[in-house]
């Protein structure tokens, strides 16, 4: 009996120690800072420095651009902020997320519009990493997001999507995938550059415009770097940039139809959208071509008479990562081939 009491006392003591150890871990998730710090990495990004001590698994992305980067690296989101609020989750991503939905194998929760993502929905999704754009972290938003989960923000104006992808790949330990993506991109561009060599030599100057209503006028586009201008320059074209407009408002300058004949270009690409359609469906460029041909001043432009006006989707300016660029290249090559038949 004495032995039994001794054993019970020993077991009770052991259980008490284990419970105390467990409680101490629950209260203090990082009890040995010096040991864990050696395992953590400091991620420098365009809004600061974020410390990560484990590889993120539950990733929330705050824009189509970050979704593109994430999917290109072979990862999936648990939450996503797109272009509009909607149902609780993206349960049919192929239908609900233009262009990128076919790469999504999860059913991410819907965080609403990228300009004002739902913080409540973000908290409920329980991310261990938040990926967003630098502009989404202004006015204290970065600090607020960082309280929900470690947050990394990138800016495609600093090195294009290639630099942003490097940052995200480092966070996710995807260096091998990063190299594969970059190699594939280089091969695509080199092959396309060879295909277009005759055209870029004869007609190198490309003008980029954007419009949601052709009859109302156009905005200059590509005066600063973006996915379209970067790709066209990589293919051997020269972007027509107008020095008379200040860099501060050049992309917001509305050009009248009468101003277009004053701009000389060998080919013209209209980054178009339909202001009457809020569904964000892929652009029907053939419809825009018909609309262009019904406007006399546009129809008689020398570049139009030469058959060198092309229409591409403005939605890609929101996506603008490696997957978007691949789609833009395929679309451009297809339109050029049709025009040259």
Residue frames as qw, qx, qy, qz and C-alpha x, y, z in Angstrom:
[[0.000, 0.883, 0.469, 0.000, 0.00, 0.00, 0.00],
 [0.318, -0.776, 0.103, 0.535, 2.83, 2.35, 0.84],
 [0.398, -0.108, 0.601, 0.684, 4.37, 1.63, -2.57],
 [0.204, 0.637, 0.664, 0.334, 1.03, 2.37, -4.31],
 [0.132, -0.934, -0.243, 0.226, 0.74, 5.69, -2.46],
 [0.395, -0.560, 0.348, 0.639, 4.31, 6.53, -3.45],
 [0.358, 0.188, 0.689, 0.601, 3.63, 5.72, -7.11],
 [0.085, 0.813, 0.558, 0.144, 0.42, 7.77, -7.10],
 [0.258, -0.867, -0.033, 0.425, 2.24, 10.69, -5.56],
 [0.414, -0.313, 0.517, 0.680, 4.99, 10.45, -8.16],
 [0.272, 0.453, 0.704, 0.474, 2.47, 10.32, -11.01],
 [0.057, -0.907, -0.409, 0.083, 0.59, 13.30, -9.58],
 [0.340, -0.720, 0.185, 0.576, 3.81, 15.28, -9.33],
 [0.386, -0.036, 0.645, 0.658, 4.78, 14.39, -12.91],
 [0.170, 0.673, 0.659, 0.290, 1.32, 15.36, -14.23],
 [0.169, -0.909, -0.217, 0.313, 1.48, 18.68, -12.39],
 [0.368, -0.502, 0.393, 0.677, 4.87, 19.47, -13.94],
 [0.312, 0.239, 0.721, 0.571, 3.58, 18.61, -17.45],
 [0.048, 0.831, 0.550, 0.071, 0.50, 20.80, -16.99],
 [0.251, -0.843, 0.008, 0.476, 2.60, 23.70, -15.77],
 [0.379, -0.255, 0.562, 0.690, 4.94, 23.28, -18.75],
 [0.234, 0.498, 0.725, 0.415, 1.99, 23.17, -21.13],
 [0.060, -0.911, -0.383, 0.142, 0.44, 26.29, -19.60],
 [0.326, -0.681, 0.213, 0.620, 3.71, 28.15, -19.80],
 [0.326, 0.030, 0.666, 0.670, 3.93, 27.33, -23.52],
 [0.116, 0.714, 0.655, 0.218, 0.35, 28.50, -24.09],
 [0.178, -0.915, -0.180, 0.313, 1.06, 31.79, -22.35],
 [0.107, -0.785, 0.422, 0.441, 4.45, 32.31, -23.97],
 [0.891, 0.432, 0.118, -0.071, 4.61, 30.94, -27.54],
 [0.625, 0.610, -0.340, 0.348, 8.33, 31.83, -27.82],
 [0.715, -0.698, -0.003, 0.042, 9.88, 30.72, -24.51],
 [0.709, -0.345, 0.293, 0.540, 13.41, 30.41, -25.82],
 [0.348, 0.904, 0.024, -0.249, 13.98, 33.52, -27.89],
 [0.140, -0.713, 0.603, 0.329, 17.67, 32.97, -28.45],
 [0.468, -0.033, 0.857, 0.213, 17.18, 29.50, -29.97],
 [0.490, 0.641, 0.590, -0.022, 14.20, 30.44, -32.18],
 [0.139, 0.895, -0.115, -0.408, 15.77, 33.66, -33.40],
 [0.258, -0.446, 0.739, 0.434, 18.46, 31.61, -35.09],
 [0.374, 0.289, 0.857, 0.205, 15.73, 29.84, -37.07],
 [0.271, 0.824, 0.382, -0.318, 13.86, 33.02, -38.02],
 [0.491, 0.206, 0.355, 0.769, 14.51, 35.05, -41.15],
 [0.033, 0.649, 0.183, -0.738, 14.21, 38.77, -41.59],
 [0.464, 0.499, 0.613, 0.399, 12.35, 39.49, -44.82],
 [0.065, -0.420, 0.048, 0.904, 13.06, 42.91, -46.31],
 [0.295, 0.573, 0.707, 0.293, 10.21, 44.19, -48.43],
 [0.194, 0.463, 0.232, 0.833, 8.85, 47.48, -49.73],
 [0.407, -0.765, -0.183, -0.465, 7.11, 48.45, -46.50],
 [0.438, -0.731, 0.434, -0.291, 9.73, 47.38, -43.97],
 [0.265, 0.340, -0.897, 0.098, 11.14, 44.20, -42.46],
 [0.827, -0.255, -0.012, -0.501, 9.06, 41.21, -41.36],
 [0.130, -0.422, 0.882, -0.165, 10.30, 38.36, -39.20],
 [0.876, 0.024, -0.245, -0.415, 9.16, 34.84, -40.06],
 [0.324, -0.496, 0.779, -0.204, 10.04, 31.88, -37.85],
 [0.588, 0.131, 0.797, -0.026, 8.05, 29.18, -39.68],
 [0.059, 0.033, 0.679, 0.731, 7.22, 28.60, -43.32],
 [0.468, 0.186, 0.208, -0.839, 3.79, 30.15, -44.02],
 [0.157, 0.174, 0.957, 0.169, 1.02, 27.73, -44.93],
 [0.125, 0.748, 0.646, -0.093, -2.15, 29.83, -44.70],
 [0.301, -0.121, 0.206, 0.923, -1.61, 32.74, -47.06],
 [0.237, 0.809, 0.479, -0.245, -3.99, 35.65, -47.63],
 [0.398, 0.085, 0.352, 0.843, -3.43, 37.81, -50.72],
 [0.066, 0.652, 0.388, -0.648, -4.84, 41.33, -51.00],
 [0.372, 0.663, -0.176, -0.626, -4.85, 41.90, -54.77],
 [0.904, 0.413, 0.067, -0.084, -4.88, 40.14, -58.16],
 [0.364, 0.767, -0.509, 0.146, -1.19, 41.04, -58.53],
 [0.286, -0.496, 0.764, -0.297, -0.23, 39.08, -55.42],
 [0.865, 0.108, 0.407, -0.273, -2.50, 36.21, -56.41],
 [0.738, 0.633, -0.231, -0.022, -0.61, 36.00, -59.71],
 [0.132, 0.679, -0.676, 0.252, 2.74, 35.91, -57.91],
 [0.585, -0.293, 0.658, -0.371, 1.53, 33.30, -55.41],
 [0.900, 0.277, 0.256, -0.218, 0.09, 30.98, -58.04],
 [0.585, 0.708, -0.395, 0.019, 3.16, 31.32, -60.26],
 [0.011, -0.564, 0.769, -0.301, 5.21, 29.91, -57.38],
 [0.516, -0.051, -0.847, -0.118, 2.90, 26.92, -57.01],
 [0.031, -0.138, -0.726, 0.673, 1.16, 28.07, -53.82],
 [0.206, -0.569, -0.684, -0.409, -2.57, 28.47, -53.07],
 [0.122, -0.351, 0.254, -0.893, -4.43, 31.21, -51.13],
 [0.151, -0.394, -0.864, 0.274, -6.77, 30.73, -48.20],
 [0.079, 0.813, 0.414, -0.402, -8.19, 34.24, -48.64],
 [0.417, 0.185, 0.427, 0.781, -8.24, 36.72, -51.53],
 [0.135, 0.733, 0.261, -0.614, -9.22, 40.35, -52.13],
 [0.497, 0.321, 0.590, 0.550, -10.10, 40.95, -55.78],
 [0.084, 0.197, 0.247, 0.945, -11.92, 43.74, -57.55],
 [0.483, -0.370, -0.176, -0.774, -15.34, 43.56, -55.91],
 [0.395, -0.173, 0.730, -0.530, -17.14, 42.26, -52.83],
 [0.609, 0.045, -0.618, -0.495, -19.16, 39.09, -53.26],
 [0.870, -0.325, -0.288, -0.232, -20.08, 35.82, -51.68],
 [0.669, -0.696, 0.257, -0.034, -18.37, 34.37, -48.61],
 [0.556, -0.410, 0.627, 0.360, -15.84, 32.37, -50.61],
 [0.424, 0.523, -0.513, -0.533, -14.70, 31.71, -54.13],
 [0.710, -0.053, 0.680, -0.179, -16.34, 28.31, -54.48],
 [0.771, 0.500, 0.359, 0.164, -16.15, 28.42, -58.29],
 [0.326, -0.676, 0.225, 0.622, -12.82, 30.21, -58.83],
 [0.411, 0.114, 0.649, 0.630, -12.65, 29.41, -62.55],
 [0.081, 0.730, 0.573, 0.364, -15.83, 31.42, -63.07],
 [0.308, -0.905, -0.270, 0.115, -15.34, 34.03, -60.35],
 [0.402, -0.713, 0.277, 0.504, -11.68, 35.03, -60.80],
 [0.652, 0.744, -0.059, -0.130, -10.88, 36.20, -64.34],
 [0.512, 0.688, -0.506, 0.094, -7.82, 34.63, -65.97],
 [0.043, 0.490, -0.789, 0.369, -6.26, 33.33, -62.74],
 [0.750, -0.194, 0.304, -0.554, -9.20, 31.26, -61.52],
 [0.922, 0.228, -0.282, -0.139, -8.17, 28.21, -63.52],
 [0.470, 0.420, -0.655, 0.417, -4.98, 27.99, -61.46],
 [0.354, -0.392, 0.497, -0.688, -6.83, 28.12, -58.11],
 [0.521, -0.069, -0.845, -0.101, -7.48, 24.71, -56.56],
 [0.127, -0.237, -0.722, 0.637, -8.73, 25.97, -53.18],
 [0.111, -0.755, -0.543, -0.350, -11.91, 27.84, -52.28],
 [0.333, 0.032, -0.344, 0.878, -10.43, 30.98, -50.71],
 [0.065, -0.737, -0.561, 0.372, -12.58, 33.21, -48.54],
 [0.294, 0.701, 0.305, 0.574, -13.59, 36.50, -50.16],
 [0.408, -0.393, -0.296, 0.769, -11.94, 39.53, -48.57],
 [0.198, 0.876, 0.330, -0.290, -13.81, 41.97, -50.80],
 [0.487, 0.852, -0.009, 0.192, -12.32, 44.79, -52.85],
 [0.762, 0.072, -0.190, 0.615, -8.54, 45.17, -52.85],
 [0.108, 0.577, -0.075, 0.806, -8.92, 48.91, -52.13],
 [0.439, -0.446, 0.351, -0.697, -10.78, 48.18, -48.90],
 [0.552, 0.002, -0.832, -0.045, -10.38, 44.53, -47.91],
 [0.689, -0.590, -0.158, -0.391, -12.49, 43.30, -45.02],
 [0.059, 0.531, -0.724, 0.437, -10.31, 43.13, -41.92],
 [0.714, -0.186, 0.449, -0.504, -13.00, 41.07, -40.18],
 [0.945, 0.283, -0.051, -0.153, -12.95, 38.46, -42.94],
 [0.478, 0.621, -0.564, 0.260, -9.16, 38.56, -42.91],
 [0.297, -0.460, 0.680, -0.489, -9.04, 37.80, -39.17],
 [0.852, -0.002, 0.327, -0.410, -11.57, 34.98, -39.54],
 [0.834, 0.464, -0.293, -0.061, -9.47, 33.36, -42.27],
 [0.752, -0.588, 0.273, 0.118, -6.63, 32.95, -39.71],
 [0.711, 0.636, -0.231, 0.194, -3.68, 33.58, -42.05],
 [0.737, -0.513, 0.083, 0.431, -0.10, 33.04, -41.01],
 [0.377, -0.170, 0.323, 0.851, 1.03, 35.37, -43.81],
 [0.348, 0.825, 0.353, -0.272, -0.52, 38.37, -45.56],
 [0.476, -0.009, 0.436, 0.763, 0.75, 39.43, -48.99],
 [0.233, 0.870, 0.397, -0.176, -0.20, 42.79, -50.43],
 [0.516, 0.585, 0.117, 0.614, 0.97, 45.83, -52.35],
 [0.387, -0.046, -0.315, 0.865, 2.86, 48.75, -50.89],
 [0.202, -0.318, -0.143, -0.915, 0.04, 51.23, -51.52],
 [0.652, -0.471, -0.516, -0.295, -2.20, 49.04, -49.36],
 [0.668, -0.314, -0.470, 0.484, 0.01, 49.72, -46.35],
 [0.159, 0.400, -0.074, 0.900, -0.22, 53.51, -46.23],
 [0.401, -0.507, 0.049, -0.761, -1.77, 55.54, -43.39],
 [0.406, -0.376, 0.681, -0.480, -1.05, 52.92, -40.76],
 [0.902, 0.110, -0.092, -0.407, -2.61, 50.02, -42.63],
 [0.626, 0.385, -0.660, 0.158, 0.65, 48.07, -42.70],
 [0.049, -0.301, 0.731, -0.610, 0.91, 48.19, -38.92],
 [0.703, -0.025, 0.278, -0.654, -2.74, 47.14, -38.61],
 [0.869, 0.266, -0.349, -0.228, -2.30, 44.22, -41.00],
 [0.413, 0.424, -0.735, 0.331, 0.86, 43.16, -39.17],
 [0.392, -0.261, 0.609, -0.638, -1.15, 42.76, -35.98],
 [0.886, 0.119, 0.058, -0.444, -3.29, 40.15, -37.74],
 [0.950, 0.027, 0.212, 0.229, -0.39, 38.19, -39.24],
 [0.448, -0.419, 0.385, 0.689, 3.14, 38.74, -40.56],
 [0.497, 0.803, 0.278, -0.176, 2.70, 41.03, -43.56],
 [0.485, -0.212, 0.462, 0.712, 4.87, 41.47, -46.67],
 [0.405, 0.826, 0.254, -0.298, 4.12, 44.28, -49.14],
 [0.579, -0.038, 0.475, 0.662, 5.71, 44.71, -52.58],
 [0.250, 0.790, 0.036, -0.558, 5.83, 47.46, -55.20],
 [0.783, 0.334, 0.434, 0.294, 6.02, 46.50, -58.87],
 [0.288, 0.951, -0.053, 0.100, 7.30, 49.99, -59.73],
 [0.272, -0.764, 0.584, 0.017, 10.53, 48.92, -58.03],
 [0.171, -0.378, 0.890, 0.191, 11.93, 46.31, -60.39],
 [0.600, 0.094, -0.521, -0.600, 8.71, 45.03, -61.93],
 [0.906, -0.243, -0.025, -0.346, 7.05, 41.71, -61.11],
 [0.776, 0.280, -0.499, 0.264, 10.44, 40.00, -61.27],
 [0.131, 0.386, -0.577, 0.708, 11.64, 41.72, -58.11],
 [0.643, -0.284, 0.209, -0.680, 8.31, 41.21, -56.35],
 [0.939, 0.031, -0.293, -0.175, 8.43, 37.53, -57.22],
 [0.538, 0.339, -0.613, 0.468, 11.90, 37.23, -55.70],
 [0.233, -0.363, 0.484, -0.761, 10.62, 38.66, -52.42],
 [0.830, -0.127, 0.075, -0.538, 7.61, 36.32, -52.28],
 [0.861, 0.217, -0.458, 0.036, 9.77, 33.33, -53.26],
 [0.266, 0.384, -0.659, 0.590, 12.12, 34.05, -50.38],
 [0.520, -0.277, 0.362, -0.722, 9.21, 34.20, -47.94],
 [0.913, 0.031, 0.077, -0.399, 7.86, 30.86, -49.17],
 [0.486, -0.441, 0.732, 0.184, 11.22, 29.15, -49.65],
 [0.777, 0.497, 0.382, -0.062, 10.54, 28.69, -53.36],
 [0.111, -0.720, 0.455, 0.513, 13.94, 29.51, -54.85],
 [0.359, -0.030, 0.849, 0.386, 13.88, 26.53, -57.22],
 [0.329, 0.682, 0.653, 0.011, 10.41, 27.40, -58.51],
 [0.033, 0.892, -0.019, -0.451, 11.50, 31.02, -58.89],
 [0.210, -0.477, 0.658, 0.543, 14.37, 29.98, -61.13],
 [0.350, 0.287, 0.856, 0.251, 12.03, 27.81, -63.20],
 [0.229, 0.842, 0.442, -0.207, 9.59, 30.69, -63.67],
 [0.028, -0.835, 0.246, 0.491, 12.34, 33.09, -64.71],
 [0.304, -0.247, 0.792, 0.469, 13.93, 30.60, -67.10],
 [0.349, 0.508, 0.777, 0.125, 10.59, 29.84, -68.75],
 [0.152, 0.906, 0.216, -0.330, 9.91, 33.56, -69.11],
 [0.152, -0.664, 0.490, 0.543, 13.28, 34.18, -70.71],
 [0.335, 0.031, 0.859, 0.386, 12.72, 31.37, -73.20],
 [0.304, 0.714, 0.627, -0.060, 9.23, 32.65, -74.12],
 [0.068, 0.908, -0.009, -0.413, 10.46, 36.18, -74.69],
 [0.240, -0.483, 0.656, 0.528, 13.49, 35.09, -76.73],
 [0.357, 0.270, 0.848, 0.284, 11.33, 32.91, -78.96],
 [0.226, 0.840, 0.475, -0.132, 8.74, 35.66, -79.44],
 [0.101, -0.808, 0.229, 0.534, 11.46, 38.24, -80.09],
 [0.294, -0.192, 0.772, 0.530, 12.75, 36.08, -82.94],
 [0.294, 0.546, 0.774, 0.129, 9.23, 35.71, -84.34],
 [0.091, 0.929, 0.322, -0.161, 8.71, 39.48, -84.26],
 [0.521, -0.386, 0.241, 0.722, 12.17, 40.52, -85.43],
 [0.288, 0.349, 0.534, 0.714, 11.01, 41.62, -88.88],
 [0.155, -0.833, -0.469, -0.250, 8.14, 43.66, -87.44],
 [0.477, -0.794, -0.113, 0.358, 10.15, 45.33, -84.66],
 [0.503, -0.181, 0.323, 0.781, 12.83, 46.30, -87.15],
 [0.146, 0.420, 0.536, 0.717, 10.40, 47.82, -89.64],
 [0.337, -0.678, -0.258, -0.600, 7.82, 49.28, -87.22],
 [0.502, -0.003, -0.680, 0.534, 9.46, 49.61, -83.80],
 [0.068, -0.150, 0.324, -0.932, 7.55, 52.50, -82.19],
 [0.321, -0.457, -0.822, -0.109, 4.58, 51.35, -80.10],
 [0.220, -0.329, 0.173, -0.902, 2.06, 53.72, -78.52],
 [0.245, -0.327, -0.889, 0.206, 0.02, 52.51, -75.56],
 [0.313, -0.283, -0.006, -0.907, -3.37, 54.09, -74.83],
 [0.031, -0.259, -0.925, 0.278, -6.23, 53.11, -72.54],
 [0.366, -0.084, -0.143, -0.915, -9.96, 53.73, -72.82],
 [0.257, 0.238, 0.880, -0.320, -13.29, 52.49, -71.54],
 [0.438, 0.745, 0.452, -0.221, -15.22, 54.42, -74.19],
 [0.585, 0.091, 0.381, 0.710, -13.40, 55.03, -77.47],
 [0.159, 0.756, 0.403, 0.490, -15.65, 57.89, -78.55],
 [0.375, -0.917, -0.134, 0.017, -14.86, 59.84, -75.37],
 [0.163, 0.866, -0.445, 0.160, -11.09, 59.77, -75.79],
 [0.894, 0.060, -0.374, 0.240, -8.01, 57.98, -74.50],
 [0.492, -0.831, 0.254, 0.044, -5.53, 58.05, -71.67],
 [0.415, 0.651, -0.629, 0.090, -1.82, 57.69, -72.25],
 [0.915, -0.363, 0.149, -0.091, -0.52, 54.43, -70.90],
 [0.921, 0.085, 0.025, 0.380, 2.90, 52.89, -70.46],
 [0.202, 0.879, -0.200, 0.382, 4.63, 56.22, -69.91],
 [0.361, -0.609, 0.651, -0.274, 5.91, 54.66, -66.69],
 [0.195, 0.231, -0.947, -0.106, 6.93, 51.03, -66.47],
 [0.746, -0.019, 0.348, -0.567, 4.17, 48.42, -66.36],
 [0.698, -0.036, 0.712, 0.063, 3.63, 44.85, -67.48],
 [0.674, 0.679, 0.291, 0.008, 2.72, 45.93, -71.04],
 [0.250, 0.922, -0.296, -0.002, 5.58, 48.36, -71.64],
 [0.448, -0.573, 0.685, 0.049, 8.13, 46.03, -70.00],
 [0.759, 0.158, 0.627, 0.073, 7.07, 43.15, -72.23],
 [0.590, 0.794, 0.145, 0.019, 6.97, 45.20, -75.43],
 [0.037, 0.887, -0.460, -0.026, 10.45, 46.57, -74.78],
 [0.581, -0.353, 0.731, 0.057, 11.73, 43.06, -74.05],
 [0.747, 0.412, 0.518, 0.058, 10.30, 42.02, -77.44],
 [0.514, 0.041, 0.366, 0.775, 12.25, 44.76, -79.22],
 [0.088, 0.818, 0.431, 0.370, 9.66, 47.55, -79.52],
 [0.243, 0.073, -0.259, 0.932, 10.22, 51.15, -78.45],
 [0.082, -0.709, -0.663, 0.226, 7.52, 52.73, -76.31],
 [0.150, 0.607, 0.200, 0.754, 6.37, 56.14, -77.54],
 [0.401, -0.591, -0.476, 0.513, 6.76, 58.44, -74.55],
 [0.168, 0.808, 0.269, 0.497, 5.65, 62.05, -74.73],
 [0.475, -0.044, -0.355, 0.804, 7.94, 64.52, -72.99],
 [0.104, -0.408, -0.097, -0.902, 5.42, 67.38, -73.10],
 [0.687, -0.557, -0.281, -0.373, 3.31, 65.73, -70.40],
 [0.183, -0.630, 0.618, -0.433, 4.59, 65.80, -66.84],
 [0.392, 0.085, -0.913, 0.075, 5.31, 62.44, -65.25],
 [0.178, 0.035, 0.675, -0.715, 3.02, 63.31, -62.35],
 [0.565, 0.370, 0.417, -0.609, -0.18, 63.29, -64.37],
 [0.198, 0.358, -0.687, -0.601, 0.75, 61.75, -67.69],
 [0.078, -0.143, -0.978, -0.130, -1.30, 58.57, -67.22],
 [0.106, 0.589, 0.668, -0.442, -4.29, 60.64, -66.09],
 [0.112, 0.430, -0.220, -0.868, -4.20, 62.96, -69.11],
 [0.602, 0.483, 0.621, -0.133, -7.26, 62.46, -71.28],
 [0.146, -0.241, 0.538, 0.794, -6.45, 62.84, -74.96],
 [0.599, 0.491, 0.203, -0.599, -9.19, 63.91, -77.32],
 [0.808, 0.334, 0.460, 0.152, -9.74, 62.05, -80.57],
 [0.428, 0.899, -0.016, 0.097, -8.43, 65.08, -82.44],
 [0.263, -0.832, 0.486, 0.044, -5.10, 64.89, -80.58],
 [0.868, -0.115, 0.471, 0.109, -4.26, 61.38, -81.73],
 [0.746, 0.619, 0.098, 0.225, -3.15, 62.27, -85.29],
 [0.052, 0.921, -0.339, 0.185, -0.40, 64.43, -83.74],
 [0.594, -0.526, 0.607, -0.037, 1.22, 61.38, -82.11],
 [0.604, 0.512, -0.558, -0.250, 3.38, 59.36, -84.46],
 [0.595, -0.320, 0.718, -0.168, 3.58, 55.61, -83.88],
 [0.249, 0.275, -0.833, -0.411, 4.16, 52.48, -85.94],
 [0.450, -0.327, -0.808, -0.194, 1.61, 50.48, -84.02],
 [0.331, -0.386, 0.247, -0.825, -0.95, 51.29, -81.38],
 [0.385, -0.222, -0.888, 0.118, -2.22, 49.12, -78.53],
 [0.425, -0.483, -0.012, -0.765, -5.42, 50.14, -76.76],
 [0.161, -0.052, -0.887, 0.430, -5.66, 48.80, -73.21],
 [0.394, -0.292, -0.316, -0.812, -9.43, 48.65, -73.13],
 [0.053, 0.218, 0.873, -0.434, -12.28, 48.02, -70.75],
 [0.186, -0.505, -0.623, -0.567, -16.05, 48.34, -71.03],
 [0.072, -0.130, 0.437, -0.887, -17.39, 50.97, -68.65],
 [0.663, -0.138, -0.149, -0.721, -20.88, 49.58, -69.20],
 [0.879, -0.076, -0.465, -0.076, -19.89, 46.11, -67.98],
 [0.305, -0.709, 0.489, -0.406, -18.96, 45.70, -64.30],
 [0.977, -0.145, 0.053, -0.145, -18.63, 41.89, -64.43],
 [0.248, -0.717, 0.626, 0.180, -14.90, 41.95, -65.20],
 [0.905, 0.244, 0.347, 0.032, -15.32, 39.43, -67.96],
 [0.554, -0.188, 0.449, 0.675, -12.40, 39.05, -70.39],
 [0.206, 0.617, -0.091, -0.754, -12.39, 41.84, -72.95],
 [0.695, 0.476, 0.525, 0.121, -13.95, 41.21, -76.36],
 [0.258, -0.495, 0.293, 0.776, -11.33, 42.95, -78.47],
 [0.219, 0.284, 0.730, 0.582, -13.17, 42.18, -81.70],
 [0.033, -0.834, -0.551, 0.021, -16.09, 44.30, -80.44],
 [0.258, -0.779, 0.033, 0.570, -13.72, 47.17, -79.72],
 [0.335, -0.115, 0.597, 0.720, -12.26, 46.81, -83.21],
 [0.119, 0.600, 0.703, 0.361, -15.75, 47.20, -84.68],
 [0.177, -0.892, -0.321, 0.265, -16.39, 50.24, -82.48],
 [0.370, -0.510, 0.291, 0.720, -13.08, 51.78, -83.59],
 [0.264, 0.133, 0.684, 0.667, -14.00, 51.37, -87.26],
 [0.013, 0.759, 0.631, 0.158, -17.29, 53.22, -86.69],
 [0.236, -0.863, -0.094, 0.437, -15.49, 56.40, -85.53],
 [0.628, 0.757, 0.055, 0.171, -14.30, 58.36, -88.62],
 [0.009, 0.906, -0.400, 0.137, -11.35, 60.17, -87.02],
 [0.616, -0.453, 0.644, -0.006, -9.98, 56.89, -85.65],
 [0.860, 0.316, 0.399, 0.030, -10.60, 54.87, -88.76],
 [0.585, 0.787, -0.033, 0.194, -8.49, 57.18, -90.94],
 [0.407, -0.805, 0.414, 0.120, -5.44, 57.33, -88.64],
 [0.464, 0.614, -0.621, -0.145, -2.33, 56.18, -90.56],
 [0.137, -0.310, 0.911, -0.236, -1.66, 53.48, -87.98],
 [0.646, 0.236, 0.576, -0.442, -5.22, 52.23, -88.40],
 [0.675, 0.615, -0.186, -0.363, -4.98, 52.32, -92.19],
 [0.295, 0.541, -0.788, -0.003, -1.87, 50.17, -91.89],
 [0.854, -0.206, -0.420, -0.225, -3.80, 47.63, -89.81],
 [0.519, 0.187, -0.615, 0.563, -1.59, 48.14, -86.75],
 [0.402, -0.429, 0.275, -0.761, -4.16, 48.88, -84.03],
 [0.521, -0.092, -0.845, 0.072, -4.60, 46.17, -81.41],
 [0.532, -0.561, 0.043, -0.633, -6.84, 45.83, -78.36],
 [0.512, 0.045, -0.795, 0.322, -5.89, 44.20, -75.09],
 [0.539, -0.640, -0.529, -0.145, -7.53, 43.78, -71.71],
 [0.059, -0.706, 0.302, -0.638, -7.15, 46.44, -69.02],
 [0.852, -0.487, -0.008, -0.193, -7.90, 43.82, -66.36],
 [0.883, 0.115, -0.205, 0.407, -4.35, 42.61, -66.89],
 [0.188, 0.644, -0.281, 0.686, -3.06, 45.90, -65.49],
 [0.624, -0.587, 0.238, -0.457, -4.39, 44.73, -62.12],
 [0.992, -0.112, 0.040, 0.050, -2.98, 41.20, -62.42],
 [0.300, 0.894, -0.316, 0.102, 0.33, 42.12, -64.13],
 [0.589, -0.552, 0.589, 0.040, 2.46, 39.25, -62.80],
 [0.129, -0.355, 0.839, 0.391, 4.22, 36.41, -64.66],
 [0.359, 0.361, 0.861, 0.013, 0.98, 34.54, -65.42],
 [0.314, 0.828, 0.262, -0.383, -0.60, 37.75, -66.74],
 [0.037, 0.702, -0.496, -0.509, 2.45, 38.49, -68.86],
 [0.283, -0.061, 0.916, 0.277, 2.33, 35.01, -70.36],
 [0.369, 0.623, 0.680, -0.116, -1.30, 35.54, -71.32],
 [0.181, 0.860, -0.032, -0.475, -0.57, 39.00, -72.76],
 [0.121, -0.495, 0.711, 0.485, 2.22, 37.57, -74.91],
 [0.321, 0.222, 0.904, 0.176, 0.00, 34.80, -76.29],
 [0.289, 0.782, 0.479, -0.275, -2.77, 37.30, -76.99],
 [0.065, 0.803, -0.265, -0.529, -0.41, 39.72, -78.71],
 [0.193, -0.283, 0.831, 0.439, 1.16, 37.05, -80.91],
 [0.341, 0.448, 0.826, 0.026, -2.29, 35.81, -81.88],
 [0.253, 0.861, 0.268, -0.351, -3.51, 39.28, -82.84],
 [0.035, -0.689, 0.490, 0.533, -0.35, 40.07, -84.77],
 [0.291, -0.033, 0.898, 0.329, -0.67, 36.82, -86.68],
 [0.336, 0.651, 0.673, -0.098, -4.31, 37.57, -87.54],
 [0.132, 0.882, 0.010, -0.453, -3.46, 41.11, -88.64],
 [0.070, -0.605, 0.632, 0.478, -0.63, 39.89, -90.85],
 [0.588, 0.207, 0.779, 0.071, -2.63, 37.18, -92.63]]
